[in-house]
Amino acid sequence: MTPTALVLWDVDLTLMQAGPLGRELYAAAFQRATGRRMESFPPAAGRLDQDIFRDALAAHRLDASDHPFPRFAEALTAVYTAGADELGRQGRALPGAAEALAALARVPGVVQTVVTGNIAPVARIKLAAFGLDRFLDLAVGAYGPDDHVRAHLVGMAQRRAGARYGARFDLRSTLLVGDTPHDVAAARIGGARMIAVASGRYTERQLRAAGATAVLPDLNDVRPLLRAVRPVRRG
């Protein structure tokens, strides 16, 4: 059947958590790419990898023209590839994440993918470490380097999924699930409905203040997600 609903998942602190290892791997990639030991970390939640790297360069007084992002992306992919097994041991899938993905995968007409600030190889490694990738079509996802504006990633994923599945995905048929105000803004500006999850660094109150009309404490109760996609199927 032709898909009628597209669910776009954020990755970090929505579906999984890398724990302290995430910073260790990032610091290792930064040192590999720049030759400089990383001494401070810029804010990362909900942001694009290239923006985080730019701020990290500035914090260490390094010229961005001397340290292109693709070189860092290559280093980050290498350290995550080498650390994938350790990520599986030290990190975790967040409560209810696997069950929510599995429940939506059983709904006819639903396509699930990601909209994330991560580079694509790292997003794949993070999800695979906890077996979450099997529910997602990562080929139609949108990733940090795809655009310099996070909200534009929504439309990019809609177009990729539409081309692959012969469908048209728009505001009514697209649901974004994420844990930060950046995700809320991306949904509002990019053209998707939004369910925010207070599983990361932001509270339910902060997510509502950012504009989210639906906020869950976690993914343990999948019923709100199922209700969000079912009207689209009947439409």
N, C-alpha and C positions, 0 to 999 in steps of 0.2 A: 504494500500500500504506500501511497505517497505520504511522506511525513507531514504532519500538521502542527507540530510544536517543536521548538528548539530551546533547549535548556543550556545556558552558558554558566559554567562553574568557575569561580575563582579557585586558586589552588592553595596557597599558603594561608593557614589559620582558618580556612573554610573547610577543606577536605583533609588536610594533613598538617603536621607540625614537625619541623626538622630538629627542634630543640637547640641546644648549644652548638651542636655540630654544624648547623647552618652557618653560623658566624665563622667558625673555624675554617670551613671550606671556602667561604667568601674571602676571608683574609689570606688564605693560601693562594687563591687565584689572583688576588690583587698584587701580592708580592711577586708572583710569577710573571705577571704582565707588566709591572712597573719597576720591579727591582727595589721597591720600598716596602718596609714593614708597615702593616696597617695599624695605626694607633687609635683611631676613632671611627665609629660607624655612623653614617648619616641615617635619618629616619628611612625606613624601608616599607612599612606596611601600606599595601595598596598602590605602590608606586612602580613605575617602569624601571627595568634593570638599567637601561642606559642613563636614566636620570639619577639613580642611586650612585652609579659609577662616576658620573660627572661631579656630583657633590662630594664624593669621596676624594676625587682628585683635587678639588678646590680646598678641602679640609687639610690636605697634605701638601698644599702649595705646589702642585704639579700642573704643568701645562697640558691641557686636553689635546692640543695638536701633536704633542709628543707621545701620547698614549691613546691611540684610537680604540674605540669601543670594540670593534671586531676582534682585536688581539686579546682583550680581556674576556670576551665571550668564549673564545677558543680555550683560554686558560680555565675558565669556570666550568666548561663542559668536561675538560680533562680531569679536574679534581673531583667533580661529582661522579664521573664514570668510575674513577678509582675508589671513591668512597661510598659507592652505592650499597654495598653489603652493610657497612657500618651505619649508614643512614637508616636502613631497615631495622637495625638493632637499637639505635639511640632515639630515632624519631618514632612517630606513631600516626596512624590514621585517627582523625578526631572522632569522638563518640557519635555513632549513628551515620557516619559518612558512607561506609560500604553498604549499609542497609538502605540508605536513601537512594544511592546510585542504582542499586539492584532493583528497588521497587519501581523507579522511573523507567528502568530498562525493560520492565515487563509490560509497560503501558504501550499499546500499539500506536504508532505514529509519532513517537517521541524520539528525537535525536538529542544526544547529550555530547557536549564538547566543553572546551575551556576558553575563557577570556582571562588572560593573566599577564602580569608584567614580566614574568620570567622569559628567558630565552627558551625556544622550543625544546632543545635537547635536555635542558635541566628540568623543565616541567615534566617531560616524559620519565626521566629518572626518578623524580620525586614521587610521581603517581605509581610507577611500577614497583617501587620499593615496598608498597603496601597493597599491591594487587588491585589498585583502583583504576588502572588504565584500561582494564578489560571491559569496562562499562562505557567508555568514552570513544568517540571518533575524533582522535587528535589531529587527523589530517585536515579537518575543517575548522580547527580552533584558530584563535588569533593571539599573538604573543607580543611581548614588549617591543622588540625591534621592528615589528610590522608597521608601526606608526609612532609619531612623537606625541600624540594625544590619546590618552587611554580610552576616551569615549568613542573614538573612531574605530577601535577594535571591535565594538559591537556590530557595526555595519559590515565590517570585513568578515566576521564570522557568519553573519547572515547570508552574505553573498556567496561565500565558499560553500556553506551547507546547501544553499539553494541550487548552486550549480551542480553539486554532487548528487543531490537527491531529486532534482527536477521539481522543486517547490519554491514558494516565495515566503520568506519569513519577515515579519514586520513587528511593530509594537505589540499587536494583539497576540501574536503567536510566539513571541520570544520572552523567555524568563531568564533573568540573571540572578545568580545566588552568590553573595559575597559577604565579607565581614567588615568592610571599612567604608567611611564616607566617600572615598574615591570610587568604590564600586557603585554606590548609590548615585553619584553624579554621572558615572559612565552610563548607567541604565537610563537615567532621566534624559541626558543629552543625546545618547546614542540610539535610543528608540527601542527600549525593552522594559517589560514589567520587572519588578524587583522584589525579591525576598532577602532581607538582610539577616545575618546570623551573628549573634553576639558571642562568637566562639574565639575571637581574637582579642585585640587590645582595646576595643571600643565597646561601651555598654549599650544596652537596649535604648536607654535615654539618648545617648549621643547619636546613635544611628537614626532614631526618629527625628532628632533635631536636624540631621543632615538631609531629611526628606523622605526617608523610608516609611512607607505606610504599613508594611508587614515586617515584623521583626520576630525572630525565633531565638530562644536562649541557646539552642543547639540543634543538631539534626536528628535527635532521638525520636521525635514524632514526625513521621513522614507525611501525615495526612494533609498539612497545609500545602506541601509541594504537589501532592496528587490533585488536590482541589484546584491548584493554580493551572495545571495543564489540562484537566478534564473539560472545562468549558470550551477550550480551543478545539478539542476533538469533536464536540457536538455541533460547533458553529457552522 
